């Protein structure tokens, strides 16, 4: 029959091992939580940048359309003037 002190030592070793694993898991958990927070922050920053770029793209498309309309009007005026000169 094993000596009670031997059994106690085995139990103590198992508890120390379990405690070590628990501490390591806690440390890894904190590190992962920090990583998640960092990634969420980066995702938020990227999302804001994307929104800003989308707004800029919409504004640039509108500006392009405005410029196109102005050029078309100018071309119509030039065509009208050149027709008038040919006819007159």
Secondary structure, 3 states (H helix, E strand, C coil): CCCHHHHHHHHHHHHHHHHHHHHHHHHHHHHHHHHHHHHHHHHHHHHHHHHHHHHHHHHHHHHHHHHHHHHHHHHHHHHHHHHHHHHC
